[in-house]
Amino acid sequence: MNKMISAAAAVMLAVSLTGCGSAKKSRGESSEAPAVQTEAGSAAQDTAAAEPGTQPQTVRKRDIVSDNELYDYEIYQGGAILTKYKGNEAFVTVPSEMGGAPVKNIGFYCFEAKYSLQSVVLPDTLTTISEFAFSDCAALTSVNIPAGVTEIQRGAFAACSSLTNVTLPESVATVNEEAFTGCGSLTSLTVMSPSLKYENWGLEDLEGLTVYAPAGSEAETWASAMGKYSPIS
């Protein structure tokens, strides 16, 4: 009798151990499954992103970063941002295209402290002159603002102490603070926009400056308050 009980117990123990092993295997398979799905999912996303007409889930802000002999630049939303001018020429004509894209932006500090720079010709493709783009270019006497420019950011021409005249075309909608701070030689600023507001550009300290603007414009109001206004004839 005792032998029969022992044999039955052995059979039950063997079944129990087999079941535990199956449970452990099943749990192990479950823990591995997400990793396989993740890899497959990633591959599917990569394939979808590569197919024409599909959108990647993550869009990079700047899709190319490159440089050439004279400029470092980035391509952003189909336009080129010049991030650094590496030359030392006195007379510079900024290209209208870089890396196959139109030059849209003179980037932060791009020409900063280029002490030999005397004249800059900017391209018609330009829309933005960024913060301190030409700051401390002490020898700069001439720069054009193309008709497509809409924004001149903070300190863009700060401490350009030789700059004598600037014309802001009607397209310019925003000029930020300190844009012309320290431009002690600036005697003529023409503002073509009837609605361009003043945001502490640094004109108050420019004693010899005259601001030319259309009658009835915002510029007439703020320039008159400074005693610097003259109508465009």
C-alpha positions as CSV (number, residue, x, y, z in Angstrom):
1,M,0.0,0.0,0.0
2,N,2.7,2.4,0.9
3,K,4.5,1.7,-2.3
4,M,1.3,2.5,-4.3
5,I,1.0,5.9,-2.5
6,S,4.6,6.7,-3.1
7,A,4.2,5.9,-6.8
8,A,1.1,8.1,-7.1
9,A,2.9,11.0,-5.3
10,A,5.8,10.7,-7.7
11,V,3.5,10.9,-10.7
12,M,1.8,14.0,-9.2
13,L,5.1,15.7,-8.5
14,A,6.3,15.1,-12.1
15,V,3.0,16.6,-13.5
16,S,3.4,19.6,-11.2
17,L,7.0,20.2,-12.3
18,T,6.0,20.0,-16.0
19,G,3.3,22.5,-15.5
20,C,5.6,25.0,-13.8
21,G,8.1,24.6,-16.6
22,S,5.3,25.4,-19.2
23,A,4.2,28.4,-17.2
24,K,7.8,29.8,-17.0
25,K,8.2,29.3,-20.7
26,S,4.9,31.0,-21.5
27,R,5.9,34.0,-19.3
28,G,9.3,34.1,-21.1
29,E,7.6,34.2,-24.5
30,S,5.3,37.0,-23.4
31,S,8.2,39.2,-22.2
32,E,10.0,38.8,-25.5
33,A,7.0,39.6,-27.7
34,P,7.0,43.4,-27.3
35,A,10.6,43.6,-28.4
36,V,9.8,41.8,-31.6
37,Q,6.8,44.0,-32.2
38,T,8.8,47.1,-31.5
39,E,11.4,46.2,-34.1
40,A,8.8,45.3,-36.7
41,G,7.0,48.5,-35.9
42,S,10.1,50.6,-36.3
43,A,10.9,49.0,-39.6
44,A,7.4,49.7,-40.8
45,Q,7.7,53.3,-39.8
46,D,11.0,53.7,-41.6
47,T,9.6,52.2,-44.7
48,A,6.5,54.4,-44.6
49,A,8.7,57.5,-44.1
50,A,10.7,56.6,-47.2
51,E,7.6,56.1,-49.4
52,P,6.6,59.0,-51.6
53,G,3.7,61.0,-50.3
54,T,4.1,59.9,-46.7
55,Q,5.0,62.0,-43.7
56,P,7.7,60.9,-41.2
57,Q,6.4,61.0,-37.6
58,T,9.3,63.3,-36.5
59,V,10.1,66.3,-38.7
60,R,13.6,67.8,-38.1
61,K,13.7,71.5,-37.9
62,R,16.9,71.7,-39.9
63,D,17.3,69.0,-42.4
64,I,20.8,69.8,-43.8
65,V,23.8,71.4,-42.0
66,S,26.6,72.3,-44.3
67,D,29.3,74.7,-45.1
68,N,31.4,76.1,-47.9
69,E,34.5,78.2,-48.3
70,L,32.9,81.5,-47.2
71,Y,29.7,80.6,-45.3
72,D,28.4,78.1,-42.8
73,Y,24.7,77.6,-43.5
74,E,21.7,75.4,-42.8
75,I,18.7,74.5,-44.9
76,Y,15.4,75.0,-43.1
77,Q,11.9,74.6,-44.6
78,G,13.3,74.9,-48.1
79,G,15.4,78.1,-47.4
80,A,19.0,78.7,-46.5
81,I,20.1,80.3,-43.3
82,L,23.6,81.8,-43.3
83,T,25.0,81.1,-39.9
84,K,28.6,82.4,-40.3
85,Y,30.5,84.5,-42.7
86,K,34.1,83.3,-42.7
87,G,35.7,85.8,-45.1
88,N,37.3,89.1,-44.4
89,E,36.5,91.1,-47.6
90,A,35.6,94.8,-47.5
91,F,32.9,94.5,-50.1
92,V,30.5,91.5,-49.9
93,T,27.7,90.5,-52.2
94,V,25.7,87.8,-50.3
95,P,24.6,85.0,-52.7
96,S,20.9,84.4,-53.4
97,E,21.3,80.7,-53.3
98,M,23.2,78.2,-51.0
99,G,23.0,74.5,-51.2
100,G,20.4,74.6,-53.9
101,A,18.0,76.7,-51.7
102,P,17.2,80.4,-51.7
103,V,19.0,82.4,-49.0
104,K,16.2,83.5,-46.7
105,N,17.9,84.5,-43.4
106,I,21.1,86.2,-42.3
107,G,21.5,84.2,-39.1
108,F,22.4,85.1,-35.5
109,Y,25.8,86.8,-35.3
110,C,26.6,85.8,-38.9
111,F,28.8,88.9,-39.7
112,E,29.5,90.0,-36.1
113,A,32.7,91.9,-35.6
114,K,33.8,91.8,-39.2
115,Y,35.9,94.9,-38.8
116,S,37.1,95.1,-42.4
117,L,33.5,94.9,-43.8
118,Q,32.6,98.2,-45.5
119,S,29.7,97.3,-47.9
120,V,27.1,94.5,-48.1
121,V,24.7,93.8,-50.9
122,L,21.9,91.5,-49.7
123,P,19.9,89.3,-52.1
124,D,16.2,89.8,-53.0
125,T,15.4,86.3,-51.7
126,L,16.0,87.5,-48.1
127,T,13.2,87.7,-45.6
128,T,14.9,87.9,-42.2
129,I,17.9,89.6,-40.6
130,S,18.4,87.9,-37.3
131,E,19.7,89.0,-33.9
132,F,23.1,90.8,-34.0
133,A,23.6,89.6,-37.6
134,F,25.9,92.6,-38.4
135,S,26.6,93.8,-34.8
136,D,30.0,95.5,-34.2
137,C,30.8,95.9,-37.9
138,A,32.5,99.2,-37.2
139,A,33.6,100.0,-40.8
140,L,30.3,99.2,-42.5
141,T,29.0,102.2,-44.3
142,S,26.5,100.7,-46.8
143,V,23.8,98.0,-46.6
144,N,20.6,97.5,-48.6
145,I,17.4,96.1,-47.1
146,P,15.7,94.1,-49.9
147,A,12.0,94.5,-50.6
148,G,11.2,91.0,-49.4
149,V,12.6,91.5,-45.9
150,T,9.8,91.4,-43.2
151,E,11.8,91.2,-40.0
152,I,14.9,92.8,-38.5
153,Q,15.6,91.3,-35.2
154,R,17.2,92.6,-32.0
155,G,20.6,94.3,-32.3
156,A,20.9,93.5,-36.0
157,F,23.0,96.5,-36.7
158,A,24.1,97.4,-33.2
159,A,27.4,99.3,-33.0
160,C,27.7,99.7,-36.8
161,S,29.2,103.1,-36.0
162,S,30.1,104.0,-39.6
163,L,26.7,103.3,-41.1
164,T,25.2,106.5,-42.6
165,N,21.9,105.7,-44.1
166,V,19.3,102.9,-44.2
167,T,16.0,102.4,-46.0
168,L,13.4,100.1,-44.6
169,P,11.1,99.0,-47.4
170,E,7.3,98.7,-47.0
171,S,7.6,94.9,-46.5
172,V,9.4,95.4,-43.1
173,A,6.7,94.6,-40.5
174,T,8.9,94.3,-37.4
175,V,12.1,95.9,-36.2
176,N,13.1,94.8,-32.7
177,E,14.9,96.6,-29.9
178,E,18.5,97.8,-30.2
179,A,18.5,97.3,-34.0
180,F,20.4,100.5,-34.5
181,T,21.9,101.1,-31.0
182,G,25.4,102.7,-31.3
183,C,25.0,103.7,-35.0
184,G,26.5,107.1,-34.3
185,S,27.0,108.1,-37.9
186,L,23.4,107.3,-39.0
187,T,22.0,110.5,-40.4
188,S,19.2,109.1,-42.6
189,L,16.6,106.4,-41.9
190,T,13.8,106.0,-44.4
191,V,10.7,104.1,-43.2
192,M,8.4,103.2,-46.1
193,S,5.8,101.2,-44.1
194,P,2.8,103.3,-42.9
195,S,2.3,100.9,-40.0
196,L,5.7,100.1,-38.6
197,K,5.8,100.7,-34.9
198,Y,8.9,101.8,-32.9
199,E,10.3,99.3,-30.4
200,N,13.3,101.0,-28.8
201,W,15.6,100.6,-31.8
202,G,18.2,102.9,-30.2
203,L,17.4,106.0,-32.3
204,E,16.9,108.4,-29.3
205,D,20.7,108.8,-28.9
206,L,21.5,109.4,-32.5
207,E,21.7,113.2,-32.5
208,G,22.2,113.8,-36.3
209,L,19.4,111.4,-37.4
210,T,16.5,112.3,-39.6
211,V,13.7,109.8,-40.1
212,Y,11.9,110.1,-43.4
213,A,8.4,108.5,-43.6
214,P,5.0,109.0,-45.3
215,A,2.7,111.6,-43.8
216,G,0.1,110.0,-41.5
217,S,2.3,106.9,-40.9
218,E,3.1,105.4,-37.5
219,A,6.7,106.5,-38.1
220,E,5.6,110.1,-38.4
221,T,4.1,109.9,-34.9
222,W,7.0,108.4,-33.1
223,A,9.7,110.2,-35.1
224,S,8.0,113.5,-34.5
225,A,8.0,112.8,-30.8
226,M,11.7,112.4,-31.0
227,G,12.1,115.6,-33.0
228,K,13.6,113.6,-35.9
229,Y,10.8,113.5,-38.5
230,S,10.8,114.7,-42.1
231,P,8.1,113.8,-44.7
232,I,9.1,111.9,-47.8
233,S,9.0,114.3,-50.6
